[in-house]
Amino acid sequence: MRNGKGYGFPAKGWLWVGLLLGVSACSVPFNYEVNVLNYADLSGTFTVGQGGISPNPKTVGPVEIQYTPDPRVNLTGVSLDYKVCFTSETPGASFQGNVVYTAYLGGDAGTLFQEANKLAEGTKDVSGLSTGAVCVEGQAQATAAQVQALQSGTFYVGARISGNATSAQEATVRYRTERFLLRLSGTVRP
């Protein structure tokens, strides 16, 4: 093997330098969970009567979440895993119709509840409210704009509860968010 006389390294030395530079330029896979419930209590009540849900939609949020972004991290994907349960607080009330839960994520509080920021939506029949809890749950993938909002260090989450649920008597319904996990994925440079 030839020595690189003008450079002070034998050829083997250049091989190691090249390998070290290659390893330092590599990115490592990155996965992290953000539990939004650590930042906000996404629970409350609304009423259901003969005229439907009031208010319709019931708006939850926006909730601002801030952190200091690490410039070594490149987010490439975000998914939501959510579960929201509804219970009647009015004994003897009977229900019919559906409740719709829509989750939002965006980079601006003022425009959070626009269609472009919709992250997930689930619908559930509410007839079971007279005997127990009715839960809406699911998973969804964020859009590129939503991933960018998360990457920025300040983002907003919220939800809207709507639907055509009715009750023969005025009833109070409690909603409780049991799970609102954002799963982040991407790469991190060493």
C-alpha positions in Angstrom: 0.0 0.0 0.0 1.3 3.4 -0.9 2.0 6.0 1.8 0.6 9.5 1.2 3.9 11.2 1.9 2.8 14.7 1.3 -0.1 14.4 3.8 1.5 12.6 6.7 -1.0 9.7 6.7 -0.5 6.3 5.3 -3.3 5.1 3.0 -4.8 3.1 5.9 -5.0 6.4 7.9 -7.1 8.0 5.2 -9.5 5.0 5.3 -10.1 5.6 9.0 -10.5 9.4 8.5 -13.0 8.7 5.7 -15.0 6.2 7.9 -15.1 8.6 10.8 -16.3 11.4 8.6 -18.9 9.1 7.1 -20.2 8.0 10.5 -20.4 11.6 11.8 -22.4 12.6 8.8 -25.0 9.8 9.3 -28.3 10.4 10.9 -29.8 8.1 13.5 -33.6 7.3 13.5 -35.5 9.3 16.1 -38.9 8.4 17.8 -40.5 10.4 20.6 -44.0 10.6 22.1 -45.6 13.9 23.2 -48.5 13.3 25.6 -50.6 16.4 25.1 -52.5 15.6 28.3 -49.4 16.6 30.2 -49.9 20.1 28.9 -53.7 20.5 29.2 -56.8 18.9 30.6 -59.0 18.3 27.5 -62.2 17.5 29.5 -65.5 19.4 30.0 -69.2 19.2 29.4 -71.9 20.2 26.9 -75.6 19.8 26.8 -77.8 17.6 24.6 -81.5 18.2 24.3 -84.3 17.9 21.7 -82.6 20.6 19.6 -79.3 18.7 19.6 -75.8 19.4 21.0 -75.3 22.8 22.6 -73.0 24.5 21.7 -72.6 22.8 18.3 -69.7 22.6 17.7 -68.2 22.5 21.2 -64.7 23.9 20.8 -61.8 22.6 23.0 -58.7 24.7 22.9 -56.6 25.9 21.2 -53.8 24.7 23.5 -50.3 26.1 22.9 -47.4 23.8 23.3 -43.9 25.2 23.2 -40.4 23.7 23.4 -36.9 24.5 22.3 -36.2 22.7 19.0 -33.0 20.8 18.6 -31.3 21.8 15.3 -29.9 18.3 15.0 -33.4 16.8 14.8 -35.3 16.5 11.5 -38.9 15.5 11.9 -40.3 13.5 9.0 -43.6 12.2 10.4 -46.1 12.7 13.1 -49.1 10.5 14.0 -51.9 11.0 16.5 -53.3 8.3 18.8 -56.4 9.5 20.6 -59.3 8.3 22.7 -62.2 10.5 24.0 -65.0 9.1 26.2 -68.4 10.6 26.7 -70.7 9.9 29.7 -74.1 11.2 30.7 -74.4 13.1 33.9 -78.2 13.2 33.8 -79.8 10.0 35.2 -82.5 8.5 33.1 -81.7 10.4 29.9 -81.9 8.6 26.6 -80.0 9.6 23.5 -80.0 9.0 19.8 -77.9 10.2 16.9 -74.1 10.6 16.6 -71.3 12.5 18.2 -68.3 13.6 16.0 -64.9 14.3 17.5 -62.4 16.2 15.3 -58.8 16.9 16.4 -56.8 19.7 15.0 -53.0 20.6 14.9 -51.5 23.7 13.5 -48.9 26.4 13.8 -51.3 29.3 14.5 -53.9 29.7 17.2 -56.1 32.0 15.0 -56.4 29.5 12.2 -56.3 26.2 14.1 -59.9 25.2 13.4 -59.6 25.5 9.6 -60.0 22.4 7.4 -56.3 22.3 6.5 -55.4 21.7 10.2 -57.8 18.8 10.7 -55.7 15.9 12.0 -58.3 13.2 12.8 -62.1 12.6 13.0 -64.2 9.9 14.5 -67.9 9.4 14.8 -69.9 7.3 17.4 -73.5 6.4 18.0 -74.6 7.9 21.3 -77.5 5.6 22.2 -75.2 3.8 24.6 -74.8 7.0 26.8 -78.0 5.9 28.7 -76.1 2.9 30.1 -72.4 3.9 30.2 -69.5 5.5 28.4 -69.3 5.9 24.6 -65.7 6.4 23.3 -64.3 7.7 20.0 -60.8 6.6 19.3 -58.4 6.2 16.4 -55.1 7.1 14.8 -54.1 9.6 12.0 -51.1 10.9 10.2 -50.1 14.5 10.1 -49.7 16.5 6.9 -46.4 18.0 5.9 -47.5 21.4 7.1 -48.5 20.0 10.5 -45.1 18.3 10.8 -43.5 21.7 10.0 -45.5 23.3 12.7 -44.3 20.8 15.2 -40.7 21.3 14.0 -40.9 25.0 14.7 -41.1 24.7 18.5 -44.6 26.3 18.9 -47.7 24.5 17.9 -51.4 24.3 18.8 -53.8 21.5 19.3 -57.5 21.5 19.8 -60.8 19.7 19.1 -64.4 20.2 18.1 -67.3 18.1 19.3 -70.3 18.1 17.0 -72.9 15.8 15.5 -76.7 15.2 15.4 -77.1 13.7 18.9 -80.4 14.5 20.6 -82.1 13.7 23.9 -85.8 13.8 24.9 -84.8 15.7 28.0 -82.0 18.3 28.6 -78.9 16.3 29.5 -75.4 17.1 30.5 -72.7 15.1 28.8 -69.1 15.0 30.1 -66.3 14.4 27.6 -62.9 13.2 28.9 -59.8 12.8 26.7 -58.1 9.6 27.9 -55.4 9.6 25.2 -53.9 12.3 23.0 -50.5 11.1 22.0 -48.4 12.6 19.3 -45.8 10.2 18.0 -42.9 11.9 16.3 -40.4 10.3 14.0 -37.4 11.4 12.0 -33.7 11.5 12.3 -31.1 13.1 14.6 -27.5 14.0 13.7 -24.9 13.0 16.3 
